[in-house]
């Protein structure tokens, strides 16, 4: 059975639809900006959705006061995809998968207004609130698997549809920039004060970003948008090496790519890498790509525009690559100027048009997890 | 393809049951003592254990107990062994500790050793490292133990390259440990000679009860 990507949405500081985001990126707008953040008032480069952007968009939400920032953004993103596609979550053949690392983690802090129950810090409670807004008949599924959550959710959607469990799966990924995550990554010395530079010789760490992205995955061939591609295959794998450090030999990523491409001998036209801009991660990815024979293929990381959006990243980056592929457009890997990894890979230095029939999307995360997926027109 | 459960370990608060047999530990009210006693009892001999958070300790004890006394790891390939877990509280037990460390601007002391455990799938990573398992991974969150959800995700993983799996529920919240970890294999004549349990929702609910 064939499974396809369908309508989609991205909400970020660069826009509230996929098209707005795509235009922003093509005109080299960056979501990441230097900000004073947190109780320590330190300066970091972060990509944050402003209250003005949120409040003006939230007027469309019924009883918006009952929802947290992440819930509002998720409702807006899902609503856009439901409106475009005409599907409904009250259809028993449609499932909502929510991908996140920290959900409403800001509710644990003592600065949040109390109109929202602390119970919603539980991820399933948050997902239920979102699903109930749309009168969903199926219980939403939450996937929380570090930074591979979003792409793992897309693969899970494809597998559930192939197994005949659903006809449509709406995959929504979301995470916020919070003091929780900023302080944590800061304690790792992983935050860059400047816009991040994935794969560059002078990369100095990640930027955190917030975003919500939604992708409809379906078996129905009729009424698909221009950007639709087939989700051919995908696989996850563990490094079994270290919980916070990537494998130096890229074992898990190599394995997930090999397994994804096994039995699919297609030419890969471009790769949307994870590319967080930490020294070890990017080096590992380059080694894994080279080991998998993926040399001389244009590669980008979209983290230079959005920062690392954690549980949203896999969905956001897949959606933006789908939109770009529908225009046969390669997107410049923002922040990259001088090669800073040992694996032989080709970073995209300027936006350019190129025939794109296929792309590979990858992600890696804490806990030693890695994932890859193959998309074909 | 018929999937079967070849071993399991149920931990509910301070009670451990391995394949139907209750393990007797000294009575302890403090969770960390319980984990230390279980560590000794199962002769885990794995110093990294002591640096882990409660969720990872719970998962390691339960998976080690399920793996003890059988040759699951010998008869199954590491690269086709998946780890599929679910819980309710995600990593909230450790999230609260990290949040405490940043609540007060004058006692602001976030620790990387704590922060790294603020993801639920770290327990999968710890199991993968300890047993060198490089297969597929998935961590799901749901309201309560959901046998059918676990079975569905196990099934779609076996539809791929997976040939065996460590699966289950591993939840630690407000001092309460609650886990059921079980080993899944494809039924074959040689395995069927041993005691096994069919993988279905009724059987899982019975083990979780």
Interface residues (C-beta under 8 A of the other chain):
Chain A: X38 X39 X40 X101 X102 X103 X105 X108 X109 X110 X121 X122 X123 X124 X125 X127 X128 X139 X141 X142 X143 X144 X145 X146 X152 X156 X159 X160 X162 X163 X165 X179 X180 X183 X184 X185 X186 X187 X188 X235 X236 X237 X238 X239 X240 X241 X242 X243 X244 X251 X252 X255 X259 X365 X366 X367 X368 X369
Chain B: X78 X79 X83 X88 X89 X90 X92 X95 X96 X98 X99 X101 X102 X103 X105 X108 X110 X111 X112 X115 X116 X118 X119 X120 X121 X122 X124 X125 X126 X128 X129 X131 X132 X133 X134 X135 X136 X137 X138 X139 X140 X141 X142 X143 X149 X152 X153 X155 X156 X157 X159 X160 X161
